[in-house]
Amino acid sequence: MIGKSKPKILFISPYLPRFDRYSGDLRMYRFLEILSENHEIVFLAQEETGEGQKEEARYLAALANLNIVTHVKDYSLVKVLLAYKFKAAIIEFYYIADYYIPRIKFLQPKCHVVVDTVDIHYRRAFSKYLVTKNPKDLSVAEKTKSEELLTYRKADVIVTVTNEDGEVLNNDCPVLNIKTIPNIHDPVMSPQENDNRNLLFVGGFSHDPNVDAMLHFCEQIFPAIRVAVPDCKLTIIGSNPPEEIRRLQSDFIQVTGFAPSLDPFFRNSCVSVAPLRFGAGMKGKVGEAMSRGLPVVTTSIGAQGMGLVHRHNAMICDSPSEYAASVVELIRNRGLYEDIRKNAIYHIRNTCGKVVVGKMVNSMMEELEYSTPTPMKLGEKVAITLKFFRKMLP
């Protein structure tokens, strides 16, 4: 039960945070951890995770451990809003926020509405078009931008994962109140087993940049690495690998699918590869590897918004030949390898550590105390009133 001692937050997401499957979900769970220290939270998930009853129960238990009251699928938003007085409603993703914002503002006009972008979807879509040059991808990007910005204009605060994403939004829509809450990591140097030359890729394959990244890597980059380092092997980890990814399996490429723990893979890998060609936001695979002291070779897309420095705390290169050469150099140059390990841990601790991000979250929540939520426009009030009225008719 929710009590009366702490300010209350309504948190809405498509699913429960699947923190061991997707980097965005891990960030959401750690975001909730920080919020739960000073707030009481009601969490609404639109749908079940689809991972099975056992997994669903495990994710529910994780939220229960934070004393979060959780409802999955079978809840009434109206009843929740009438039962509790919320300081703020935080909604993950613009594409569900469009439904919830008018209803929340209508029933609780003093509740601040915060939309957590997770990444700027239209920025990712436009970067995909720059790779594919497919007119359909351009059309999707333009449509996404229009819908995304329209939703953000209705909110009181927009959260981006990087300052870069914030700058893109500010340029396209200067009226937005934008805050940055990055990915959240707990840095710890992973011990490494053996003198291995194994490469590691981690990424859920429901996210198409990861599919493109692995196909590109295995076709355009990995063969050159194996010419220089014949005993080099690649492990590909991630939920829902499609057939085109499963077909990469060979004597020197292992496609595991979902792995319940990454610890043994971090210990038994030499380099993390993140050869992303399009995307937006902050890449969890990059931050997680760096937080474990596993040197990362990535692209300028993979390094977005993280303030990384080539050859200091990561290797950053975009052409296939330079990418392959960077991986080979890390394998062979132990001095460079150890320097990047140490600098990566230091960088993550000072930019994405829980203490640092906790201050950002608490600062954002404190600022809400001194601001007034944007009121609904008259036309929006009339429209939502009519919707409620129609529902009550027999």
N, C-alpha and C positions, 0 to 999 in steps of 0.2 A: 504493500500500500504506500502511496505517496503521502508524506506528512506535510507539516506546515512550517518547518523551521528554515528551509532553504528556498531560494528562488527556483522556480520550476521552468524547465525547458521541454518543449515538444520537438522531437527529432524524427524526421520522416525520410525513409529511403525505399528504393524498390525492393531490397532484400535485407535480411539480417547481415551484419558484417562477417563475410567469409574470410577472416583474417589470415588464414593459412593457404589461401588459394589465389587471391588477387591483391596487388599492391595498394590499389585504391581502397579496398575494404580494410586492409591492415591500417591504413592511415585513419579511416573512419573509426575503427575500434580504439585506436590510441587517442584520437580526438575526444571520443566519449569518455575514455579513462580520465583525461584531464578535466573535462567538464563535470564529471561526477564527483570530483573532490569538493566542489563548492555549490553544486546544484543538484536538484532532484529531477530525474529525467523520465519522460514517457516516450517510448520508442515505438513508432508505427512502421511496419514493413508491409508494403503493398502485396507481395507475393511470397510464397515459400521459396526456399533457395533452389529446390529441384535436385539437391544432393542426396536425398533420402532422409527417412525419419531419424536415423541415428545421428547423422550429421546436423540435421535441423535442431535436435535436442542439445547437441554439444554447443552450437552457437547461441542457443537460448540460455544455456547454463552460464556461458561466458558473460552475457549481459546481466544475468541475475547476480553474478558475483560482484558486479558493480552497483548493485541495488537499483537497477533500471527496470521499470515496469514496461513490459513488452507486449505488443499485440501484433499478431501476424494475420493479415488478410481479412479476418472476420471481425472488423472493428467498425464502429460508427464514428466518423470524424466529428459529427455534430455533438454526439454524447460526450466525447473526450473534451471538446472545447467548452461544453457547458459544465463539465465536472471539475475542471481545473482552471486556475488563472495563471497563464504562462507569461514569463518575462520575455521569452523569445521562442520562435519556431525556426528551427534550422532544417532546411530541405536539401537533400542531395540531388543534384542534377536539375537542369532547367526544364527538361521535358516532363518531369512530374510536378515541378513547382507551379507551372502554369495553371494546373487544376486546383492546387491547394491555396495559393496566395489569396484569391478573392474570398474564399470561404473563411479563412482565418481572419482576414481583415474585417470581414462583415460581422463575425461573431465575437471577435476579441480585438477591437480597434486599437487597444493600447499594447498589443503584443507586437514586438519587432519581428519582421520576417527576414531571415537570412538565407540566401541561396548559396550553397557550396557548389562551385562549378565543377570541382574535381579536375577537369581540364577545360580549356575553351574549345568546345567541340568544333566550331567553325574554323578555328585556327588549324586544328588537326586536319579537317576536311580540305582546306585550301592547300596545306602542305602535301597532302596525298595527290591532289590534282597536279602539283608541280612535278611530281614523279611520274604519274601515269599519262598526263596530257589528255585524259579522257574527258570529253565534253560532259558526260553524265556526272563525273565526279565534280566538275565545276558547278553544275546545276545543283547538286546536293549541297555543296559548300555555301552557295549563295542563299539557298532556301534555309539552311541551318542558321546562318548568320542572322537572317531576318527574324526567325522565330526565337532564337536565343536572346537577342538584344531586346526584343519586345517583352519577354518574360523578365529579364533583369531590371528593366525600367520600373516594374511594379513592386520590386523588393526594396527593403530599407538598407540592407547591407549585402554586398556581393563578396564572397570569399574566393580568392584564387590561390593556387598552390605555389605559384612563383610570381615574383615581381614583374617578370617579362610578360606573363599572361595579363597581369594587372595593367601594364602599360598599353598592351594591345586593346584592352577594353576601354581604357581611359581615352585613347585616341579615337575610338569608334563611337563612344558614348560618354562624353565628359561629365554628365550629370550623376553618374553612379558613385556610390560610396563604397570604395573597394578596400578590402583588407587581405593580407596574405597570411595563410596558415600552411606551411610546407608539409611534406612528409615528415614522419616522426620516427626516429631510430634510436636504438640503445646500443651505441658502439661497443664492441668487444672484439679483441684480436683473436681470430680463430687459429688454433694450432693447425699446421699442415702436415699431413701424413705422407711419407715417402718422398722421393725426389721426382714427383710426377710432372708430366707435361700435358695435363688434361685441361680442356677448355669447358666452360660452363655457360649455358644460356638458360635463363629463367623467365617465363612469361606466359600468362594465360592466353590460349589461342582463340578465345571468343573475341579477342581484340585484334583486328586485322593488321595493325602495324607489326605485330609479333610474327604473324604468318609471313608477311612480306620480308621481314628482317631475316628470318631463318632460310627462306628459299634463296634470297639474294646471297647470304653468307655462304651457304653450301655450294652454290653454283659459281660464284664469282670470286670468293676470297679463300675459302678453306683449302681448295686444291693447291694453291701456292704455298700455304702454310705447311702442308704435308710434304711438299717437295723439299722444303728447308728442314723440317722436323718430322721425319717419317713415322715416328712412334707417337705423334700427337693424336689425341682422341677428343671427341666432342660429346658432351652429354646435354640433351635438350629436355628441360623439365617444364611442364605447364599443363593445366587442365584443358581438356577437350581438343587435343590435337586432331586436325582434319586429316583426311586420307593423304593429301599431298605432303603433309609433314611426316606422317607415319611411314610413307614410302622412302624417307631419307635414311631409315634404319639400315645399318651396314656393320661390317666388322670394326669400323672406327667411328661410327656415329650411333649413339644410343638415344632412343626416344622413349622416355619413361612415362609420360603422362603426368598426372598429379602425384606429388611426393608429400607425405604427411610431415616430413621434416627435411629442411635443407642442410642441417648441420653436417651430416656425413659427406654431402657433396661439396660444401665449402672447404671441408678438411682435405678432401681428395681431389681438389682442382688447383690449377696453377694460375689461370687467368679467367676472368669473367668477360664475355663478349656481349655487347649490346649494339649491334649494327643497324640501328633504326634509321629508316629513310624518310619517315614522316611521323608526325605526332605533335602533341602539345603538352603543357603541364610539366610535372616533375616525374622522372622515370624511377619507379620504385625499385626495379631490378638493379639500377645503377647505384642508388643510395644504399640498398641492402648489402650488396657486395662490398662497397667501400666501407660500410660500418663493421664488416667482419674482417677487414684488412686483406680482402682479395682484390688485387689490382684489376682495374677495368679498362678495356679498350672499347671506346664508343665513338659515336659520330657527333657532329655539332647539334643534330636533333636530339640525340640521347643525352647530351650535356645541357640542354636548355634549362635556363633558370637556376642552375646550381652553382654558378660562380667557379667552375672548374678551370684549372690551368694545365694545359698540355705539358706532359713530362714532369709535372710537379705532383699532382694528386690523381691524375688519370692520363690515359693516352687518348687523344681526340683527333680523328682523321676521317675523311669522307670518301676518298677514292679507294677502290678495291686493292690496288697495289700498296698504297700507304698503310691501309688497314692491316693487310697481311704482314707487312714489314714491321709494324708496331707490335703485333702479337709475337712474332719471332724474336724481336729485340728483347721484349720482356722475359721471354723464356730463357734467353742466353745471357742477359746482362743482370747479374744478381744485385749489383749495387743500385742500379736504377729501380729494380724490382722492390727492394727493401725500402728505398726512399719513398716510393709511391705508396706502399702499404702504410707506412707511418703517417705520411701527410694526409692520406685519405681518411684515416680514423680521426685525426685532429680536425679536419675540415667538417666532417659530418657531426662531430660532437659540438662544434661551435656554430653550426647553422641549422641542424635538424635534430639535435639532442632534445630529450623530453623536457629538460629544465628550460632550455631556450624557447622552445615552442610553447611550453606552458605559460610563459610570460606573455607571449603574443596572444594566446587564447584569452587569458585573464584580462589583458588590456582591452581587447575587443569587447568582452562582456561588460567591463566596467564602463566603457564609453556609452553603452546603451542606456545607462542610468541617467545620462545627461542629454539625451536626445529624444525627440518625439517621433513616433512612427509616421510614415507618410499616409495621410488619409486616403480612403477610396474616392475616386471621382464619382460624381452623381450618376453618370451613366452606368458605371460598374455596379453601384448600389442597386439601381433599378433592376439591372439584369439578374443579379444574384437573388434579389428579393423574389422576382418572378419564378426563378428556378425552384426556390424553397416552396413557394406557394403552390406550384404545379405538383410537387411531390406530395403535398398534404391533401390534394384533391382526391376523392374516391375514384 
